[in-house]
Amino acid sequence: MSMISSREQLPRNLAGNIAYFLVNLVIGLLLVPYFISTLGVAAYGIIPLATSLNGYVGLVTESLNTAVSRFLTVDLQREDYAIANKTFNTAFFGISGIIILMVPVVILISLYAPVIFDVPVGQESGAIYLFLGASSAFLIRSWSGNFTVSLFAYNRLDLLNLVNVVNVVVQVILIVSFFSLLGPSLAFVGLAFLIGAITASAIAILLSRRINPHLKIGIADFDRSRMRDLTGMGWWVIVNQVGSLLFLSIDLIVVNLIFGATMGGEYAIALQWVVLLRAIAGTLSGLLTPIVLTYYAKEQTETLIRVSRSAVKLMGLSMALPIGLVCGFAPALLTVWVGSEFSSLALLMIVLIGHLAINLAVLPLFSINVAYNRVKIPGVLTLFMGIGNFLLAIILSLYTGLGYYGVAVAAAIVLTLKNALFTPWYATKVMGVSAHTFSRAMLPGVVATIVVGICGAVISLIFSMASFVSLVFAGGAIAVIYLAITWLIGLDEFERGLFSSYLPTTVRRFVE
């Protein structure tokens, strides 16, 4: 794909990412109170717990898909289709074999889920089917990742998001239908996850074959030397993934095992906003990764450095608005969303979300490590700090009187130390630029988050935020003022141009 077509593709990718995020936002906000009203808080908490285990189940496949994305993008951007076919088929048969080996693991985890975790009485069999359906769905999506990586390599994130939207929408339609016709059950949630994954994977295969006809499945193109390249990088991505999971997916497991299903459900309510905010950040950073790999493949280093620095600043300033609004309006937001009985979770939500001003701003830097194949040191450090997070979460929860707040505090401390200090520094070492290049770019977002949060809290004290309408109106007013100030004095000319490049041509004329 040429650079001109890449520029034209950016608005489509942004539109696709926004559509996927909005679908997730609406469904996430409506589905949580729906689950609480039909299943109860304790049973609801088992659903995100089951999905959080998927990361552990699919460690190898997800890590290999990350490595494949890097190598396949470089191969296709260089139009080396013979090597691209070797990369594709080596990954296809390798990952297929791994998934077959993972099937017994999935079955065992699912069967013993009620023994391992605290499951509400009477929900044991439903929990087994939930874990089985969620894990099977994840493995199916991981296998179809063999095909979606080619969409990623050609920067067709709009089509990737179409696949993801189909998956989510099918899940929700089936859940509501099953609950309405047959009654609420965790088993139906697992079945909906499985059918959604099968449907989305079928669409992914069709789109991949249409967009990238150069790739053909053939055992003759399986290359052991290429497998060494993929596993060489993939192994360190696995190490990094384990550490990341100990940061991002250990919360609910620790809370469930120590404090039980009911408190796990309460924690999951507050954690839902972390998931949504990470989805926003993923929407934005996901646009950058194919571009970074393209600049790297074409050896346009100076442009890559400048874009990466600006991307960190833009990410920080973009995320400052939703993070600040959620923190500032937390008590009112919980009251309107799930009921006044859960407004006491506001402090927990602030602890879980506030540090994201730093920890989401650095997301664009992770694609640099992948592009340069420098994933060993970040992987080792992430693993050790992830273990530290796990141990600190247990210590703070059990021995300080913090309860499940200790789990949230541990993640905030350890993750922030890693991403405020190591992540920006290591990216500068990889790219050979000043040690403070990316650290300075993070500061505007941190300051903006604090200011927006204070504004939201002050407005909540002065005015009654008793409905979604009042919250939307107050948040919208802050957003308009914030965006105007950020555009006028927060961005330089290059950053405005970078932001404008993501917009459709018709919209771009109004901001340039």
C-alpha positions as a printed Julia matrix, in Angstrom:
512×3 Matrix{Float64}:
   0.0     0.0    0.0
   1.48    3.36  -0.99
   1.89    6.26   1.4
  -0.78    8.2   -0.51
  -3.3     5.41  -0.07
  -2.26    5.15   3.59
  -3.11    8.82   4.06
  -6.48    8.29   2.39
  -7.08    5.24   4.57
  -6.58    7.12   7.85
 -10.05    8.73   7.99
 -11.68    5.38   7.23
  -9.66    3.72   9.96
 -10.57    6.46  12.41
 -14.25    6.18  11.5
 -14.08    2.4   11.94
 -12.31    2.7   15.28
 -14.79    5.3   16.51
 -17.72    3.13  15.41
 -16.29    0.13  17.24
 -15.65    2.19  20.34
 -19.16    3.68  20.32
 -20.67    0.21  19.98
 -18.58   -0.96  22.92
 -19.45    2.15  24.91
 -23.21    1.86  24.44
 -23.24   -1.89  24.97
 -20.9    -1.69  27.96
 -22.99    0.97  29.66
 -26.3    -0.78  29.04
 -25.21   -4.37  29.53
 -23.75   -3.96  33.04
 -27.01   -2.76  34.67
 -28.88   -5.37  32.56
 -26.7    -8.17  33.94
 -27.0    -6.82  37.5
 -30.8    -6.71  37.26
 -31.13  -10.19  35.72
 -28.25  -12.18  37.24
 -27.31  -10.18  40.35
 -24.02   -8.47  41.26
 -22.21  -11.67  42.32
 -23.05  -13.62  39.15
 -22.29  -10.59  36.96
 -18.76  -10.49  38.41
 -18.1   -13.99  37.03
 -18.51  -12.78  33.42
 -15.55  -10.34  33.3
 -13.6   -12.84  35.41
 -14.11  -15.51  32.74
 -13.11  -13.16  29.92
 -10.04  -11.95  31.85
  -8.7   -15.51  31.88
  -8.69  -15.55  28.08
  -5.44  -13.63  28.05
  -3.74  -16.43  29.98
  -5.3   -19.14  27.83
  -4.15  -17.48  24.61
  -0.7   -16.27  25.68
   1.21  -18.12  22.97
  -1.23  -17.53  20.12
  -1.67  -13.82  20.85
   2.08  -13.31  21.19
   2.78  -15.11  17.91
   0.1   -13.03  16.19
   1.9    -9.89  17.39
   5.16  -11.16  15.91
   3.41  -12.21  12.69
   1.87   -8.73  12.36
   5.32   -7.18  12.47
   6.99   -9.54   9.97
   4.03   -9.79   7.59
   3.57   -6.01   7.46
   7.24   -5.52   6.57
   7.07   -8.3    3.93
   3.95   -6.92   2.26
   5.05   -3.28   2.4
   8.23   -4.35   0.62
   6.06   -6.34  -1.85
   8.03   -9.52  -1.14
   5.09  -11.89  -1.62
   7.13  -15.1   -1.59
   8.49  -14.35   1.88
   5.05  -13.06   2.95
   3.54  -16.45   2.06
   6.2   -18.21   4.11
   5.43  -15.95   7.06
   1.69  -16.45   6.69
   1.75  -20.25   6.32
   4.35  -20.76   9.03
   2.14  -18.8   11.4
  -1.07  -20.47  10.17
   0.07  -24.06  10.75
   2.06  -23.21  13.86
  -0.8   -21.39  15.6
  -3.32  -24.02  14.49
  -1.21  -26.69  16.18
  -0.89  -24.66  19.36
  -4.66  -24.09  19.54
  -5.31  -27.82  19.22
  -2.95  -28.39  22.17
  -4.8   -25.71  24.17
  -8.21  -27.41  23.89
  -7.66  -29.82  26.84
  -6.41  -26.89  28.95
  -9.58  -24.93  28.2
 -11.77  -27.9   29.12
  -9.96  -28.48  32.43
 -10.08  -24.81  33.46
 -13.78  -24.65  32.61
 -14.69  -27.84  34.49
 -12.87  -26.76  37.63
 -13.84  -23.06  37.51
 -16.42  -23.43  40.35
 -13.73  -25.11  42.47
 -11.01  -22.55  41.75
 -13.14  -19.41  42.06
 -15.96  -18.25  44.32
 -19.1   -18.84  42.26
 -22.6   -17.97  43.6
 -24.61  -20.94  44.84
 -26.77  -22.41  42.08
 -24.61  -20.9   39.3
 -21.94  -23.62  39.23
 -23.03  -25.4   36.04
 -23.72  -22.1   34.3
 -20.23  -20.91  35.23
 -18.69  -24.02  33.66
 -20.44  -23.34  30.35
 -19.57  -19.64  30.58
 -15.84  -20.37  30.98
 -15.99  -23.01  28.26
 -17.79  -20.72  25.81
 -15.64  -17.65  26.55
 -12.35  -19.57  26.27
 -13.42  -21.42  23.11
 -14.51  -18.15  21.54
 -11.13  -16.64  22.34
  -9.26  -19.55  20.74
 -11.41  -19.29  17.61
 -10.7   -15.57  17.33
  -7.0   -16.24  17.92
  -7.02  -18.76  15.06
  -8.79  -16.31  12.74
  -6.04  -13.86  13.67
  -4.0   -15.7   11.02
  -6.24  -13.94   8.5
  -6.84  -10.59  10.19
  -3.09   -9.9   10.35
  -3.15   -9.43   6.59
  -5.85   -6.76   6.98
  -3.65   -5.14   9.62
  -0.62   -5.32   7.32
  -2.5    -3.39   4.62
  -3.72   -0.86   7.18
  -7.36   -1.91   6.73
  -8.3    -1.24  10.34
 -11.78   -0.26   9.17
 -12.39   -3.87   8.12
 -10.83   -5.18  11.33
 -13.27   -3.06  13.28
 -16.15   -4.34  11.15
 -15.22   -7.87  12.24
 -15.04   -6.77  15.88
 -18.38   -4.97  15.71
 -20.06   -8.06  14.26
 -18.64  -10.14  17.1
 -19.94   -7.8   19.81
 -23.35   -7.15  18.24
 -24.05  -10.86  17.66
 -23.1   -11.57  21.28
 -25.48   -8.95  22.67
 -28.41   -9.87  20.41
 -28.09  -13.52  21.43
 -27.7   -12.75  25.15
 -30.83  -10.59  25.24
 -32.74  -13.13  23.12
 -31.72  -16.11  25.27
 -32.47  -14.25  28.51
 -35.88  -13.1   27.26
 -36.98  -16.44  25.84
 -35.3   -18.97  28.14
 -34.4   -17.02  31.27
 -31.11  -15.5   32.5
 -28.16  -17.88  32.81
 -24.37  -17.65  32.67
 -24.44  -20.59  30.26
 -26.27  -18.51  27.64
 -23.61  -15.81  27.92
 -20.93  -18.4   27.11
 -22.95  -19.72  24.16
 -23.41  -16.18  22.82
 -19.65  -15.56  23.05
 -19.0   -18.74  21.07
 -21.51  -18.03  18.26
 -20.3   -14.42  18.01
 -16.69  -15.6   17.59
 -17.61  -18.13  14.88
 -19.57  -15.5   12.93
 -16.86  -12.85  13.18
 -14.12  -15.31  12.22
 -15.99  -16.39   9.09
 -16.29  -12.74   8.0
 -12.6   -12.16   8.78
 -11.56  -15.01   6.48
 -13.72  -13.72   3.61
 -12.39  -10.16   3.94
  -8.79  -11.32   4.15
  -9.04  -13.37   0.97
 -10.57  -10.41  -0.84
  -8.08   -7.76   0.34
  -4.96   -9.88   0.14
  -5.13  -12.43  -2.69
  -1.33  -12.83  -2.57
  -1.55  -15.08   0.48
  -2.46  -18.72  -0.13
  -2.68  -21.56   2.37
  -0.12  -24.26   1.52
   1.88  -26.58   3.74
   4.8   -26.31   1.31
   5.33  -22.71   2.45
   5.79  -23.72   6.07
   9.35  -22.63   6.84
  11.18  -23.76   9.98
  13.67  -20.89   9.73
  10.78  -18.43   9.56
   9.26  -20.13  12.6
  12.5   -19.44  14.47
  12.18  -15.75  13.54
   8.57  -15.64  14.73
   9.14  -17.59  17.94
  12.35  -15.69  18.64
  10.36  -12.48  18.79
   7.19  -14.2   19.97
   8.89  -15.7   23.03
   9.79  -12.29  24.39
   6.34  -10.99  23.5
   4.96  -13.88  25.59
   7.12  -12.79  28.51
   5.84   -9.25  28.08
   2.25  -10.52  27.78
   2.52  -12.46  31.04
   3.72   -9.33  32.79
   1.0    -7.23  31.19
  -1.66   -9.7   32.27
  -0.34   -9.57  35.83
  -0.9    -5.81  35.56
  -4.2    -5.67  33.7
  -6.05   -8.95  34.24
  -5.13  -10.02  37.74
  -7.46   -7.64  39.61
 -10.67   -9.63  39.37
  -8.92  -12.93  40.05
  -7.34  -11.63  43.27
 -10.55   -9.93  44.43
 -12.66  -13.03  43.73
 -10.28  -15.41  45.5
  -9.74  -13.19  48.55
 -13.03  -11.33  48.98
 -15.6   -13.49  47.16
 -18.02  -13.18  44.25
 -20.1   -10.27  45.58
 -17.13   -7.95  46.11
 -15.74   -9.18  42.82
 -18.96   -7.99  41.18
 -18.64   -4.56  42.83
 -15.02   -4.27  41.71
 -16.05   -5.28  38.18
 -18.54   -2.4   38.04
 -15.81    0.18  38.66
 -13.39   -1.71  36.42
 -15.81   -1.46  33.48
 -14.81    2.18  33.04
 -11.14    1.19  32.89
 -12.06   -1.23  30.1
 -13.93    1.5   28.22
 -11.13    4.03  28.59
  -8.57    1.49  27.45
 -10.84    0.84  24.45
 -10.7     4.55  23.58
  -6.92    4.55  23.87
  -6.7     1.35  21.84
  -8.86    2.99  19.19
  -6.38    5.85  18.91
  -3.09    3.95  19.26
  -4.3     1.21  16.93
  -4.31    3.75  14.11
  -0.61    4.42  14.63
   0.86    0.9   14.7
   0.54    0.08  10.96
   1.95    3.53  10.16
   4.94    3.01  12.47
   5.67   -0.35  10.84
   5.35    1.2    7.39
   7.77    4.04   8.18
  10.17    1.48   9.66
   9.92   -0.79   6.6
  10.59    2.18   4.31
  13.44    3.42   6.6
  11.87    6.87   7.1
  13.38    7.26  10.57
  13.14   11.02  11.03
   9.44   11.04  10.21
   8.93    8.06  12.53
  10.57    9.88  15.46
   8.53   13.04  14.96
   5.24   11.19  14.53
   5.88    9.04  17.61
   6.65   12.04  19.82
   3.56   13.89  18.66
   1.46   10.74  19.03
   2.36   10.47  22.72
   1.36   14.09  23.31
  -1.87   13.75  21.31
  -2.73   10.52  23.13
  -2.22   12.18  26.52
  -4.31   15.22  25.63
  -7.02   13.11  24.01
  -7.35   10.77  26.99
  -7.21   13.64  29.52
 -10.78   14.61  28.65
 -12.59   11.28  29.27
 -10.34   10.33  32.21
 -10.88   13.7   33.88
 -14.63   13.64  33.25
 -15.09   10.13  34.66
 -13.03   10.96  37.77
 -14.68   14.34  38.32
 -18.24   13.06  37.89
 -17.63    9.6   39.45
 -20.27    9.67  42.26
 -22.99   11.09  40.0
 -22.03    8.79  37.16
 -22.35    5.66  39.29
 -25.68    6.83  40.75
 -27.21    7.47  37.34
 -25.66    4.39  35.74
 -26.19    1.53  38.21
 -27.98    3.11  41.18
 -27.25    5.15  44.29
 -26.37    1.99  46.26
 -23.15    1.79  44.21
 -22.12    5.47  44.48
 -19.71    4.47  47.27
 -17.53    2.91  44.55
 -16.57    6.41  43.32
 -13.23    6.46  45.18
 -12.37    3.0   43.86
 -13.16    4.17  40.33
 -10.92    7.22  40.74
  -8.03    5.06  42.01
  -8.49    2.66  39.09
  -8.74    5.39  36.46
  -6.68    8.4   37.54
  -3.25    6.93  36.74
  -4.35    6.13  33.18
  -3.41    9.71  32.28
   0.17    8.43  32.23
  -0.31    4.77  31.45
  -2.39    5.27  28.32
  -0.32    8.14  26.93
   2.62    5.77  26.35
   0.66    3.26  24.24
   2.03    4.59  20.91
   5.55    3.73  22.11
   4.89    0.0   22.31
   4.65   -0.25  18.52
   8.23    1.11  18.3
   9.57   -1.88  20.23
   7.69   -4.22  17.89
   8.88   -2.42  14.74
  12.54   -2.54  15.81
  12.14   -6.08  17.22
  13.41   -4.85  20.58
  11.0    -6.68  22.86
  13.34   -8.69  25.1
  14.21   -6.09  27.76
  10.67   -4.64  27.99
   9.34   -8.2   28.25
  11.62   -9.17  31.13
  10.97   -5.94  33.04
   7.22   -6.16  32.5
   7.21   -9.74  33.78
   9.08   -8.92  36.98
   7.01   -5.8   37.64
   3.84   -7.77  36.91
   4.84  -10.3   39.55
   5.56   -7.38  41.88
   2.07   -6.01  41.19
   0.5    -9.38  42.02
   2.39   -9.67  45.32
   1.78   -6.03  46.27
  -1.94   -6.43  45.54
  -2.14   -9.35  47.99
  -0.08   -7.56  50.66
  -2.03   -4.3   50.48
  -5.36   -6.13  50.44
  -4.69   -8.42  53.38
  -2.31   -6.55  55.67
  -3.18   -2.85  55.43
  -6.94   -2.83  55.9
  -7.45   -1.41  52.42
  -9.55   -4.37  51.27
 -10.01   -4.54  47.52
  -8.79   -0.94  47.28
  -5.35   -2.45  47.84
  -5.58   -4.27  44.51
  -6.33   -1.0   42.71
  -3.59    0.92  44.57
  -0.99   -1.77  43.75
  -1.74   -1.56  40.02
  -1.63    2.25  40.08
   1.78    2.3   41.8
   3.6    -0.4   39.84
   2.17    0.32  36.39
   2.83    4.05  36.73
   6.42    3.49  37.81
   7.0     1.36  34.73
   5.33    3.63  32.2
   6.42    6.97  33.64
  10.08    5.99  33.82
  11.11    2.94  31.81
   8.77    2.9   28.77
   9.54    6.42  27.44
  13.25    6.06  28.27
  13.59    2.73  26.47
  11.85    4.06  23.36
  14.43    6.85  23.19
  17.25    4.3   23.45
  15.77    2.23  20.62
  15.38    5.27  18.36
  18.55    7.06  19.43
  16.98   10.35  20.54
  17.15   12.5   23.68
  16.28   10.64  26.89
  13.49   13.1   27.73
  11.88   13.2   24.27
   8.77   11.25  25.21
   8.64   12.12  28.92
   8.12   15.78  28.09
   5.41   14.83  25.6
   3.44   13.12  28.4
   3.25   16.13  30.74
   0.53   18.17  28.97
  -1.89   15.24  29.2
  -1.27   14.76  32.94
  -1.87   18.46  33.68
  -4.97   18.5   31.48
  -6.42   15.44  33.26
  -6.09   17.11  36.65
  -7.69   20.34  35.43
 -10.64   18.54  33.77
 -11.16   16.36  36.84
 -11.25   19.37  39.16
 -13.71   21.17  36.88
 -16.01   18.14  36.89
 -15.86   17.79  40.68
 -16.6    21.49  41.22
 -19.59   21.41  38.85
 -20.91   18.31  40.68
 -20.75   20.19  43.98
 -22.54   23.26  42.62
 -25.19   21.63  40.44
 -27.33   18.51  40.82
 -26.17   15.76  38.43
 -29.24   13.55  38.78
 -29.67   12.32  35.2
 -27.72   11.3   32.13
 -28.94   14.48  30.43
 -27.36   16.72  33.08
 -24.13   14.69  32.98
 -23.98   14.87  29.19
 -24.7    18.61  29.22
 -22.06   19.37  31.87
 -19.5    17.05  30.29
 -20.22   18.46  26.84
 -19.67   22.03  28.06
 -16.32   21.08  29.56
 -15.39   19.18  26.39
 -16.12   22.12  24.06
 -14.02   24.52  26.12
 -11.25   21.96  26.56
 -11.02   21.1   22.87
 -10.98   24.76  21.84
  -8.14   25.61  24.27
  -6.18   22.48  23.33
  -6.45   23.21  19.62
  -5.47   26.86  19.95
  -2.61   26.69  22.45
  -1.97   23.02  23.24
  -0.8    21.85  19.81
   1.9    23.07  17.44
   1.51   23.24  13.67
   2.85   19.73  13.01
   0.56   18.22  15.65
  -2.47   19.98  14.2
  -1.51   18.62  10.79
  -1.08   15.11  12.18
  -4.49   15.29  13.85
  -6.11   16.71  10.7
  -4.69   13.87   8.61
  -6.99   11.48  10.44
 -10.09   13.41   9.41
 -12.13   13.02   6.21
 -11.31   15.59   3.51
 -14.64   17.4    3.89
 -14.1    17.86   7.66
 -10.4    18.68   7.25
 -11.19   21.88   5.34
 -12.88   23.36   8.43
  -9.96   22.82  10.8
  -6.99   23.63   8.56
